[in-house]
């Protein structure tokens, strides 16, 4: 009897010195729910989603179900996935903003250039611009050499009467128009070349 008493005392001591029983051990089977998914593929998807959210599968399922049960319209993404998606969208927004700013600047510059060309055209139209002369000048200048034409050489290439003052004026007005709108460039040596000449 004495031996049994000592053994019983030791058992009591072990229970007293161990972790306090919070009542979970007795109810663990009662709290267990088995979920059978329709496919293995869906099970892998759930596991993958749980891993990405940084939670065990059981906790992930619990949180998602509770979110839905508490009134969510649809199952929301786990916080980790939401943060990843937000970072990605933020980067995409920054790239789109940069592209928009670039296009907006280009559009503004184009508007300025169009306004300048329109102004130059209206000014020439109000004067005595000879359109045929301008076309001839364009054709000659588009065939200009890399270094361009000197103004004397350009005049010689036009093959018109150099003693005709009216012709000289129309030639000069046409050339000035092309210079004003920026289609013809003049270097510091006085050479003239078409803007896109190579």
VEXRONU-64909 format. One record per residue (C-alpha): chain; x, y, z. Coordinates in Angstrom, 2 decimals, decimal comma. Each point is the difference from the previous one (the first is absolute). Layout:
REM residues N
REC   c        c1        c2        c3
REC   A         X         Y         Z
...
END
This chain:
REM residues 198
REC   c        c1        c2        c3
REC   A      0,00      0,00      0,00
REC   A      2,79      2,31      0,87
REC   A      1,61     -0,68     -3,37
REC   A     -3,22      0,79     -1,83
REC   A     -0,38      3,20      1,94
REC   A      3,48      1,13     -0,94
REC   A     -0,64     -0,79     -3,65
REC   A     -3,26      1,90      0,11
REC   A      1,74      2,98      1,56
REC   A      2,60      0,02     -2,77
REC   A     -2,74      0,00     -2,64
REC   A     -1,65      2,95      1,73
REC   A      3,32      1,82      0,13
REC   A      0,49     -0,53     -3,75
REC   A     -3,40      1,44     -0,78
REC   A      0,63      3,00      2,21
REC   A      3,41      0,72     -1,52
REC   A     -1,08     -0,38     -3,66
REC   A     -1,71      2,58     -2,33
REC   A     -3,39      1,07      1,31
REC   A     -2,84     -1,69     -1,84
REC   A     -1,95      2,66     -1,87
REC   A     -2,76     -2,32     -0,99
REC   A      1,13     -0,22     -3,61
REC   A      1,38     -3,50      0,13
REC   A     -3,35     -1,47      0,97
REC   A     -1,89      1,85     -2,76
REC   A      2,51     -0,27     -2,87
REC   A     -1,94     -2,82     -1,62
REC   A     -3,26      1,86      0,44
REC   A      1,47      3,10     -1,68
REC   A      1,38     -1,87     -3,01
REC   A     -1,70      0,44     -3,40
REC   A      1,02     -2,05     -3,03
REC   A     -0,27      1,79     -3,33
REC   A     -0,06     -2,13     -3,16
REC   A      0,79      2,03     -3,11
REC   A     -1,33     -1,04     -3,41
REC   A      3,46     -0,24     -1,62
REC   A      3,65     -0,35      0,99
REC   A      0,74      3,06     -2,13
REC   A     -2,25      2,15      2,18
REC   A      1,70     -1,34      3,11
REC   A      3,40      1,01     -1,41
REC   A     -1,37      3,45     -0,79
REC   A     -1,17      0,39      3,60
REC   A      3,38     -1,10      1,33
REC   A      1,79      2,40     -2,34
REC   A     -2,24      2,89      1,06
REC   A      0,66     -0,79      3,66
REC   A      3,77     -0,09     -0,57
REC   A     -0,07      3,35     -1,80
REC   A     -1,97      1,50      2,87
REC   A      2,57     -1,31      2,50
REC   A     -2,56     -2,05      1,95
REC   A     -0,55     -3,68      0,65
REC   A     -2,76     -1,45     -2,15
REC   A     -2,39     -0,48      2,93
REC   A      0,41      3,61      1,16
REC   A     -0,34      1,29     -3,55
REC   A     -3,26     -1,90     -0,51
REC   A     -1,29      1,22      3,36
REC   A      0,77      3,65     -0,77
REC   A     -1,51     -0,09     -3,49
REC   A     -3,16     -1,76      1,20
REC   A     -0,37      2,42      2,92
REC   A      0,39      2,99     -2,32
REC   A     -2,76     -1,37     -2,18
REC   A     -2,17     -0,92      2,97
REC   A      0,33      3,49      1,50
REC   A     -1,66      1,51     -3,05
REC   A      2,62      0,37     -2,73
REC   A     -1,64      0,11     -3,42
REC   A      2,64     -2,37     -1,30
REC   A      3,09     -1,68      1,37
REC   A      2,75      2,60      0,22
REC   A      3,69     -0,50     -0,69
REC   A      2,35     -0,75      2,88
REC   A      1,95      3,07      1,21
REC   A      3,30     -1,17     -1,53
REC   A     -1,60     -0,41     -3,44
REC   A     -1,75      3,36      0,29
REC   A      3,31      1,71      0,84
REC   A      1,75     -1,71     -2,93
REC   A     -2,79      1,06     -2,38
REC   A      0,04      3,57      1,35
REC   A      3,77      0,28     -0,55
REC   A     -0,35     -1,30     -3,55
REC   A     -2,81      2,44     -0,79
REC   A      2,02      2,87      1,50
REC   A      2,93     -0,78     -2,32
REC   A     -2,31     -0,25     -3,01
REC   A     -1,59      3,34      0,92
REC   A      3,42      1,68      0,28
REC   A      1,00     -1,35     -3,45
REC   A     -3,30      1,18     -1,53
REC   A      0,38      3,43      1,61
REC   A      3,50      0,35     -1,47
REC   A     -1,27     -1,03     -3,45
REC   A     -2,90      2,45      0,27
REC   A      2,35      2,86      0,97
REC   A      2,28     -0,81     -2,97
REC   A     -2,90     -0,13     -2,47
REC   A     -1,52      3,15      1,47
REC   A      3,28      1,88     -0,44
REC   A      0,36     -1,25     -3,58
REC   A     -3,59      1,03     -0,74
REC   A      0,64      3,46      1,46
REC   A      3,16      0,43     -2,09
REC   A     -1,91     -1,12     -3,09
REC   A     -2,70      2,58      0,71
REC   A      2,63      2,75      0,30
REC   A      1,64     -1,09     -3,26
REC   A     -3,36     -0,19     -1,79
REC   A     -0,91      3,47      1,23
REC   A      3,34      1,36     -1,28
REC   A     -0,41     -1,65     -3,40
REC   A     -3,59      1,24     -0,27
REC   A      1,09      3,53      0,84
REC   A      2,80     -0,10     -2,57
REC   A     -2,38     -1,40     -2,63
REC   A     -2,65      2,66      0,65
REC   A      2,66      2,70     -0,19
REC   A      1,27     -1,34     -3,30
REC   A     -3,53     -0,47     -1,30
REC   A     -0,78      3,64      0,71
REC   A      3,08      1,01     -2,00
REC   A      1,04     -1,10     -3,45
REC   A      1,23     -3,55      0,57
REC   A      0,44     -1,87     -3,28
REC   A     -1,03     -3,59      0,80
REC   A      1,54     -1,37     -3,21
REC   A      3,30      1,66      0,89
REC   A     -0,14     -1,53      3,50
REC   A     -0,60     -3,46     -1,48
REC   A      2,99      0,42     -2,32
REC   A      2,17      1,09      2,92
REC   A     -1,11     -3,00      2,05
REC   A      0,87     -2,44     -2,80
REC   A      3,46      1,52     -0,46
REC   A      0,76      0,20      3,72
REC   A     -1,13     -3,57      0,64
REC   A      2,74     -1,09     -2,42
REC   A      2,59      2,21      1,68
REC   A      3,43     -1,48      0,85
REC   A      0,91     -0,79      3,60
REC   A      1,56      3,42      0,56
REC   A     -2,92      1,74     -1,73
REC   A     -0,03      2,70     -2,68
REC   A      1,62      3,37      0,22
REC   A     -2,68      2,59     -0,75
REC   A      1,71      0,94     -3,30
REC   A      0,16     -3,67     -1,08
REC   A     -3,64     -0,44      0,96
REC   A     -1,03      2,92     -2,16
REC   A      2,07     -1,34     -2,91
REC   A     -1,67     -3,40      0,29
REC   A     -3,47      1,56     -0,39
REC   A      0,73      0,95     -3,64
REC   A     -2,11      3,12     -0,29
REC   A      0,72      3,47     -1,32
REC   A      2,22      1,65      2,62
REC   A     -0,76      3,42     -1,48
REC   A     -3,72     -0,35      0,68
REC   A     -0,44      1,98      3,26
REC   A     -3,55     -1,31      0,51
REC   A      1,26     -3,59     -0,33
REC   A      2,84      0,70      2,43
REC   A     -2,49      1,41      2,53
REC   A     -2,28     -3,03     -0,27
REC   A      3,02     -2,31      0,37
REC   A      1,16      1,95      3,05
REC   A     -3,50     -0,02      1,57
REC   A     -0,29     -3,77     -0,55
REC   A      3,41     -0,69      1,52
REC   A     -0,70      2,23      3,01
REC   A     -3,29     -1,80      0,55
REC   A      1,74     -3,38      0,10
REC   A      2,58      1,42      2,41
REC   A     -2,72      1,49      2,22
REC   A     -1,92     -3,26      0,33
REC   A      3,20     -1,90      0,72
REC   A     -0,03     -2,30     -3,04
REC   A      3,25      1,50     -1,27
REC   A      3,02      0,54      2,25
REC   A      2,87      2,46     -0,49
REC   A      3,42     -0,56      1,59
REC   A      2,54      2,64      1,04
REC   A      1,63     -0,17     -3,46
REC   A     -3,24      0,92     -1,71
REC   A     -0,61     -3,49     -1,40
REC   A     -3,63     -1,06     -0,32
REC   A     -1,29     -3,55      0,36
REC   A     -3,31     -1,80      0,34
REC   A     -0,79     -0,79      3,66
REC   A     -0,02     -3,78     -0,41
REC   A      2,95     -0,21     -2,41
REC   A      2,52     -2,70      0,95
END
